[in-house]
Amino acid sequence: MLKKDNSPSASNTNENHQLLLKAAGSVSPVNELNQPNQAALCRTGKVVHVQRNDQLQPEAANRWLMYLVEGSLQLYSGKEEVGSISARTSDAAQPLFQDKTAYTMAKTSAIAKVVKFGREQLSILLSEQQKNAIHVVDVHTTASDNLLLDDIITTMSSGKLKLATYGDAARKILMNVGTINAVPELSEVILTDPGLTAHVLRVTNHADAGGTDAAHSVRGAISRLGVEDTKLNMIELLKNNTIVPANEVIANRYKRYIQRTTLSAAIAQVLAGSVPNLKAEQAALVAMMSDIGELLVLTHANKFADQFDDDAVLGSSIENLRSIMNGWVLSMWEFSEEYIDASYTARDWYRNHSGEINYTDLVTASLLIIQAEMPEAEHSSIPAVDNLLLARRLQQAGIDLKAPTDIVRAATSKIVDTQQLLKAG
């Protein structure tokens, strides 16, 4: 039996929690959980300090999945030693006593640490995650769509996926970034470009994998990276990842994308002020990232400009591929569930849910407002708000989509203030 389970003192509680988080990201099948679910599992997990006289036996494995994280264990079948296992090896990434016939007991000749995760809780979390992850996108692709898909998949497979910044925007940022040293102002400059924003957040998401939560504000990302490192990353990215629209159709589509995305982020930030449980900066980021797949489509369409010199052809590819690309990019770059959910469902205009208003709802509201105030000349699939269930729920929170003038005015003011940071060049 496992004789004792030493409770950590107040001084090492945080150390044990970090050990649990690190283990959760590396051991199987716990590492199949997303970060929020790993964190939930770790809150009920335990760190066991195994000493020389302690014995680990499989009875404890009926309720717990146990993993060796420090030291080594000798494995016994009855009184006979049949093997050993050391921490940070492939064997240690599998649950102890997974094969109950291989050995019946484990001991250490010195000291070791074992982490324990609740087996039943893990099963529930995995089941719920799998159920919620099922998302089917039924798209009938054209030859033009397939051309872009093949090129995007090749780029993703090579690990060289980038979201381009277009020439004029990159030039303005490069002209001004050297003179901006305050975190708030640098954050606002980054937020003028969706691709640049995504790349900065990606760095912190990757740095925080298996650790604390990923950044939900550009200010937070800059604080983690440091001002100078952030600026160096920006300069390198813009110098090596800037493209010039190869034809007028792509240029116009890009301008419309930037205008819509920038305004959507600003509107979502304003709307978050009416919803106490949502953060304004995170609302803006979720809105800005929700159509990031469109930027990927435009980036690759620019490589085949002769195939996309007709606005209807390019527009069709954007509509067909945007949602798919949204999910691929955000998942690959380790964005959290709020971003991925918005990228898939913000344009599901007729949805309804019984829970609290969330970030996806604010993105949907911002797109509805933009269409109402500044409708595009071409036919739009965005409906009027009169009969939408979501609009009624938002109205109960003080967000009136039928009278959005004040919201747009406040959002536009934020955009103007930001643009003033960039001198025309």
C-alpha positions as CSV (number, residue, x, y, z in Angstrom):
1,M,0.0,0.0,0.0
2,L,0.9,3.6,-0.3
3,K,1.6,4.3,3.4
4,K,1.4,8.1,3.4
5,D,0.5,11.0,1.3
6,N,2.5,13.9,2.7
7,S,0.5,17.1,2.7
8,P,2.5,20.0,1.4
9,S,3.1,22.9,3.7
10,A,2.0,26.4,2.9
11,S,5.5,27.2,1.7
12,N,5.6,24.5,-1.0
13,T,2.0,24.4,-2.1
14,N,2.8,26.5,-5.2
15,E,5.8,24.4,-6.0
16,N,3.7,21.3,-5.9
17,H,1.0,22.9,-8.1
18,Q,3.7,23.8,-10.7
19,L,4.9,20.2,-10.5
20,L,1.4,19.0,-11.2
21,L,1.0,21.4,-14.1
22,K,4.3,20.4,-15.6
23,A,3.5,16.7,-15.3
24,A,0.0,17.2,-16.7
25,G,1.5,18.6,-19.9
26,S,3.8,15.6,-20.4
27,V,2.2,12.4,-19.2
28,S,-0.3,10.2,-21.1
29,P,-3.3,10.4,-21.3
30,V,-3.5,13.6,-19.1
31,N,-1.7,15.6,-21.9
32,E,-4.7,15.0,-24.2
33,L,-6.6,17.5,-22.1
34,N,-6.5,21.2,-23.1
35,Q,-4.9,23.7,-20.7
36,P,-8.1,24.7,-18.8
37,N,-9.0,21.0,-18.2
38,Q,-5.4,20.2,-17.2
39,A,-5.6,23.0,-14.6
40,A,-8.9,21.7,-13.3
41,L,-7.5,18.2,-12.9
42,C,-4.4,19.5,-11.2
43,R,-6.6,21.3,-8.5
44,T,-7.5,17.9,-7.2
45,G,-4.2,16.2,-7.9
46,K,-1.6,15.3,-5.3
47,V,2.1,15.2,-5.0
48,V,3.4,12.1,-3.0
49,H,6.8,12.1,-1.4
50,V,7.9,8.5,-1.5
51,Q,10.6,7.5,1.0
52,R,12.8,4.4,1.5
53,N,10.3,2.5,3.6
54,D,7.2,3.3,1.5
55,Q,5.5,0.9,-0.8
56,L,3.4,1.7,-3.8
57,Q,0.9,-1.0,-4.8
58,P,-1.7,-1.2,-7.6
59,E,-4.7,-1.0,-5.3
60,A,-4.2,2.8,-5.1
61,A,-4.3,2.8,-8.9
62,N,-8.0,2.0,-9.0
63,R,-8.9,5.6,-8.1
64,W,-5.7,7.3,-9.2
65,L,-3.4,7.5,-12.1
66,M,0.1,7.8,-10.7
67,Y,3.3,9.0,-12.4
68,L,6.9,9.1,-11.3
69,V,8.2,12.7,-11.7
70,E,11.4,12.7,-9.6
71,G,13.9,10.0,-8.6
72,S,13.6,6.4,-9.4
73,L,11.6,3.3,-8.4
74,Q,12.5,-0.4,-8.2
75,L,9.7,-2.6,-9.4
76,Y,8.8,-5.9,-7.7
77,S,6.7,-9.0,-8.5
78,G,6.2,-10.5,-5.0
79,K,9.7,-10.3,-3.4
80,E,11.5,-10.5,-6.7
81,E,12.8,-7.2,-8.3
82,V,11.8,-7.3,-12.0
83,G,12.9,-3.8,-13.2
84,S,13.2,-0.2,-12.5
85,I,11.9,3.1,-13.7
86,S,13.5,6.6,-13.7
87,A,11.8,10.0,-13.9
88,R,11.8,12.0,-17.2
89,T,11.9,8.8,-19.3
90,S,9.3,7.5,-21.8
91,D,8.3,4.8,-19.2
92,A,7.6,7.6,-16.6
93,A,5.2,9.3,-19.0
94,Q,2.9,6.2,-18.6
95,P,0.8,5.5,-15.5
96,L,2.4,3.3,-12.9
97,F,0.7,-0.2,-12.7
98,Q,-0.8,0.3,-16.1
99,D,-0.1,-3.4,-16.7
100,K,-0.9,-4.9,-13.3
101,T,0.6,-8.2,-14.2
102,A,4.1,-6.8,-14.9
103,Y,4.8,-5.9,-11.3
104,T,2.9,-5.7,-8.0
105,M,4.8,-3.2,-6.0
106,A,7.3,-0.3,-6.3
107,K,9.8,1.1,-3.8
108,T,12.7,3.6,-3.8
109,S,16.2,3.1,-2.4
110,A,16.4,6.9,-1.7
111,I,13.5,9.3,-2.2
112,A,11.1,9.9,-5.1
113,K,8.1,12.0,-6.0
114,V,5.0,10.7,-7.6
115,V,2.0,12.8,-8.8
116,K,-1.6,11.4,-8.6
117,F,-4.5,12.4,-10.8
118,G,-8.1,11.3,-10.3
119,R,-8.9,8.6,-12.8
120,E,-12.6,9.3,-12.8
121,Q,-12.2,13.0,-13.1
122,L,-9.8,12.6,-16.0
123,S,-12.3,10.3,-17.8
124,I,-15.1,12.9,-17.4
125,L,-13.0,15.8,-18.6
126,L,-11.7,13.8,-21.6
127,S,-15.3,12.8,-22.5
128,E,-16.6,16.3,-22.3
129,Q,-13.7,17.8,-24.2
130,Q,-14.1,15.3,-27.0
131,K,-17.9,16.0,-27.2
132,N,-17.3,19.7,-27.3
133,A,-14.5,19.5,-29.8
134,I,-16.6,17.9,-32.5
135,H,-17.1,20.6,-35.2
136,V,-18.0,19.7,-38.7
137,V,-17.6,22.3,-41.5
138,D,-19.3,21.2,-44.7
139,V,-17.7,23.1,-47.6
140,H,-17.9,22.4,-51.3
141,T,-14.6,23.7,-52.5
142,T,-13.8,25.0,-55.9
143,A,-10.6,24.7,-57.9
144,S,-9.5,28.1,-56.6
145,D,-10.2,27.0,-53.1
146,N,-8.1,23.8,-53.5
147,L,-5.2,25.8,-54.9
148,L,-5.1,27.9,-51.7
149,L,-5.7,24.9,-49.5
150,D,-2.8,22.9,-51.0
151,D,-0.5,25.8,-50.6
152,I,-1.6,26.6,-47.0
153,I,-1.3,22.9,-46.0
154,T,2.2,22.7,-47.4
155,T,3.2,25.8,-45.5
156,M,1.7,24.5,-42.3
157,S,3.5,21.1,-42.7
158,S,6.8,22.9,-43.1
159,G,6.3,24.8,-39.8
160,K,6.7,28.1,-41.7
161,L,3.1,29.5,-41.4
162,K,3.1,33.3,-41.2
163,L,0.4,35.9,-41.3
164,A,1.6,38.7,-43.5
165,T,1.5,42.4,-42.9
166,Y,0.8,44.5,-46.0
167,G,3.2,47.1,-47.2
168,D,1.8,50.4,-46.0
169,A,0.9,49.2,-42.6
170,A,4.4,47.6,-42.1
171,R,6.1,50.8,-43.3
172,K,4.3,53.0,-40.8
173,I,4.9,50.7,-37.9
174,L,8.6,50.3,-38.7
175,M,8.9,54.1,-39.0
176,N,7.6,54.6,-35.5
177,V,8.3,51.6,-33.4
178,G,11.9,52.7,-32.5
179,T,10.6,55.8,-30.6
180,I,7.8,54.0,-28.6
181,N,9.0,52.6,-25.3
182,A,5.9,52.7,-23.1
183,V,4.0,49.4,-22.9
184,P,0.5,51.0,-23.4
185,E,1.6,52.8,-26.6
186,L,3.5,49.8,-28.0
187,S,0.4,47.7,-27.3
188,E,-1.8,50.0,-29.3
189,V,0.6,50.0,-32.3
190,I,0.7,46.2,-32.4
191,L,-3.1,46.1,-32.3
192,T,-3.3,48.1,-35.5
193,D,-2.3,44.9,-37.4
194,P,-4.1,41.6,-36.9
195,G,-1.2,39.5,-38.2
196,L,1.4,41.2,-36.0
197,T,-1.0,40.8,-33.0
198,A,-1.4,37.1,-33.6
199,H,2.4,36.6,-33.9
200,V,3.1,38.4,-30.6
201,L,0.5,36.4,-28.8
202,R,1.7,33.2,-30.3
203,V,5.2,33.8,-28.7
204,T,3.7,34.1,-25.2
205,N,1.3,31.2,-25.8
206,H,4.2,29.0,-26.7
207,A,6.3,30.2,-23.8
208,D,3.5,29.5,-21.4
209,A,2.7,26.0,-22.6
210,G,2.3,23.7,-19.6
211,G,2.6,26.7,-17.3
212,T,0.4,29.7,-16.6
213,D,-2.5,30.8,-18.7
214,A,-1.7,32.2,-22.2
215,A,-1.7,36.0,-22.5
216,H,-5.1,37.6,-23.0
217,S,-3.9,41.1,-23.6
218,V,-1.1,42.5,-25.8
219,R,0.1,44.5,-22.7
220,G,0.5,41.3,-20.8
221,A,2.4,39.7,-23.8
222,I,4.8,42.7,-23.9
223,S,5.3,42.5,-20.1
224,R,6.3,38.9,-20.4
225,L,8.5,39.3,-23.4
226,G,10.0,42.7,-22.4
227,V,9.7,45.9,-24.4
228,E,13.0,45.6,-26.2
229,D,12.5,41.9,-27.2
230,T,9.0,42.7,-28.3
231,K,10.3,45.5,-30.6
232,L,13.0,43.3,-32.0
233,N,10.5,40.6,-32.8
234,M,8.2,43.1,-34.4
235,I,11.0,44.6,-36.6
236,E,12.3,41.2,-37.7
237,L,8.8,40.0,-38.5
238,L,7.8,43.1,-40.4
239,K,11.0,43.1,-42.4
240,N,10.8,39.5,-43.4
241,N,7.0,39.1,-43.6
242,T,5.7,42.1,-45.5
243,I,4.0,41.8,-48.8
244,V,2.6,44.2,-51.3
245,P,-0.9,43.4,-52.8
246,A,-0.3,42.0,-56.3
247,N,-3.5,43.3,-57.8
248,E,-6.3,45.8,-57.0
249,V,-8.8,43.1,-56.0
250,I,-6.5,41.7,-53.3
251,A,-5.7,45.2,-52.1
252,N,-9.3,46.2,-51.8
253,R,-10.2,43.0,-50.0
254,Y,-7.3,43.5,-47.5
255,K,-8.4,47.1,-46.8
256,R,-12.0,45.9,-46.1
257,Y,-10.6,43.1,-43.9
258,I,-8.5,45.5,-41.8
259,Q,-11.3,48.0,-41.5
260,R,-13.8,45.4,-40.4
261,T,-11.4,43.6,-38.0
262,T,-10.2,46.8,-36.4
263,L,-13.7,48.2,-35.9
264,S,-15.0,44.9,-34.6
265,A,-12.2,44.7,-32.0
266,A,-13.0,48.3,-30.9
267,I,-16.7,47.6,-30.7
268,A,-16.2,44.4,-28.7
269,Q,-14.0,46.3,-26.3
270,V,-16.8,48.9,-25.8
271,L,-19.5,46.3,-25.4
272,A,-17.5,44.4,-22.7
273,G,-18.0,47.4,-20.5
274,S,-21.7,46.3,-20.2
275,V,-20.8,42.7,-19.2
276,P,-19.2,42.6,-15.7
277,N,-17.6,39.1,-16.2
278,L,-15.8,39.9,-19.4
279,K,-12.6,41.8,-19.9
280,A,-12.4,44.6,-22.4
281,E,-8.9,43.9,-23.7
282,Q,-9.6,40.2,-24.1
283,A,-12.9,41.0,-25.9
284,A,-10.9,43.1,-28.4
285,L,-8.4,40.4,-29.0
286,V,-11.0,37.6,-29.4
287,A,-12.8,39.8,-32.0
288,M,-9.6,40.6,-33.8
289,M,-8.5,37.0,-34.0
290,S,-12.0,35.6,-34.9
291,D,-11.4,36.1,-38.7
292,I,-7.7,35.5,-38.7
293,G,-8.2,32.8,-41.3
294,E,-9.3,35.4,-43.8
295,L,-5.8,37.0,-43.5
296,L,-4.2,33.6,-44.1
297,V,-6.4,33.2,-47.3
298,L,-5.4,36.7,-48.5
299,T,-1.8,36.1,-47.7
300,H,-1.7,33.0,-49.9
301,A,-4.0,34.4,-52.6
302,N,-1.4,37.1,-53.2
303,K,1.0,34.3,-54.3
304,F,-1.5,33.4,-57.1
305,A,-2.6,36.9,-58.0
306,D,-3.4,35.9,-61.6
307,Q,-5.9,33.4,-60.3
308,F,-7.6,35.9,-58.0
309,D,-8.1,39.0,-60.1
310,D,-11.9,38.7,-59.9
311,D,-13.5,39.9,-56.6
312,A,-16.2,37.3,-56.8
313,V,-13.7,34.5,-57.0
314,L,-11.6,35.8,-54.2
315,G,-14.7,36.5,-52.1
316,S,-16.0,33.0,-52.6
317,S,-12.7,31.5,-51.4
318,I,-12.7,33.7,-48.4
319,E,-16.3,32.6,-47.4
320,N,-15.5,28.9,-48.0
321,L,-12.2,28.8,-46.2
322,R,-12.3,31.4,-43.5
323,S,-13.8,29.4,-40.8
324,I,-11.6,26.3,-41.5
325,M,-8.5,28.5,-41.5
326,N,-9.6,30.3,-38.3
327,G,-9.7,27.0,-36.3
328,W,-6.5,25.6,-37.8
329,V,-4.4,28.7,-37.1
330,L,-5.7,29.3,-33.6
331,S,-5.4,25.7,-32.6
332,M,-1.9,25.3,-34.0
333,W,-0.8,28.5,-32.2
334,E,-2.2,27.4,-28.9
335,F,-4.9,30.0,-28.4
336,S,-7.4,29.3,-25.7
337,E,-10.9,28.0,-26.1
338,E,-12.5,31.5,-26.1
339,Y,-10.7,32.4,-29.3
340,I,-11.4,29.1,-31.1
341,D,-15.1,29.2,-30.2
342,A,-15.5,32.7,-31.6
343,S,-13.7,31.8,-34.8
344,Y,-16.1,28.9,-35.5
345,T,-19.4,30.2,-34.2
346,A,-19.5,34.0,-34.2
347,R,-21.1,34.0,-37.6
348,D,-23.8,31.5,-36.5
349,W,-26.3,34.4,-36.4
350,Y,-29.3,32.4,-35.2
351,R,-27.7,30.5,-32.4
352,N,-28.9,30.8,-28.8
353,H,-27.6,29.5,-25.5
354,S,-28.8,29.7,-21.9
355,G,-25.5,30.6,-20.3
356,E,-24.0,34.0,-19.6
357,I,-23.0,36.4,-22.4
358,N,-19.6,35.4,-23.6
359,Y,-16.8,36.8,-25.9
360,T,-18.3,35.0,-28.9
361,D,-21.6,36.9,-28.4
362,L,-19.7,40.2,-28.4
363,V,-18.0,39.3,-31.6
364,T,-21.3,38.5,-33.2
365,A,-22.8,41.7,-31.9
366,S,-19.9,43.8,-33.3
367,L,-20.3,42.2,-36.8
368,L,-24.1,42.9,-36.7
369,I,-23.4,46.5,-35.7
370,I,-20.9,47.0,-38.5
371,Q,-23.3,45.6,-41.1
372,A,-26.1,47.8,-39.8
373,E,-24.1,51.0,-39.8
374,M,-21.8,50.4,-42.8
375,P,-23.4,47.8,-45.0
376,E,-21.2,46.4,-47.8
377,A,-22.4,47.1,-51.3
378,E,-22.4,43.4,-52.2
379,H,-25.0,41.0,-51.0
380,S,-24.4,40.1,-47.3
381,S,-25.5,37.0,-45.4
382,I,-25.6,39.0,-42.2
383,P,-29.2,39.3,-41.1
384,A,-31.1,42.2,-39.5
385,V,-31.2,42.0,-35.7
386,D,-35.0,42.3,-35.3
387,N,-35.8,38.6,-34.8
388,L,-32.5,37.3,-33.4
389,L,-32.6,35.6,-30.0
390,L,-29.1,36.7,-29.3
391,A,-30.0,40.4,-29.9
392,R,-32.8,40.1,-27.3
393,R,-30.4,38.6,-24.7
394,L,-27.9,41.3,-25.3
395,Q,-30.5,44.0,-24.9
396,Q,-31.2,42.6,-21.4
397,A,-27.6,43.4,-20.6
398,G,-27.9,46.9,-21.9
399,I,-26.6,46.4,-25.4
400,D,-29.1,47.6,-27.9
401,L,-28.2,46.5,-31.4
402,K,-31.0,48.5,-32.9
403,A,-29.5,51.7,-31.7
404,P,-25.7,51.3,-32.1
405,T,-24.7,54.8,-33.0
406,D,-23.2,55.6,-29.6
407,I,-21.3,52.3,-29.6
408,V,-19.8,52.9,-33.0
409,R,-18.9,56.5,-32.0
410,A,-17.0,55.3,-28.9
411,A,-15.3,52.5,-30.9
412,T,-14.3,54.9,-33.7
413,S,-12.8,57.3,-31.1
414,K,-10.6,54.5,-29.8
415,I,-9.3,53.8,-33.3
416,V,-8.6,57.5,-34.1
417,D,-6.6,57.7,-30.9
418,T,-4.5,54.7,-31.8
419,Q,-3.9,55.8,-35.4
420,Q,-2.5,59.1,-34.1
421,L,0.5,57.1,-32.6
422,L,1.6,56.4,-36.2
423,K,2.9,59.3,-38.1
424,A,2.0,59.3,-41.8
425,G,5.0,58.4,-43.9
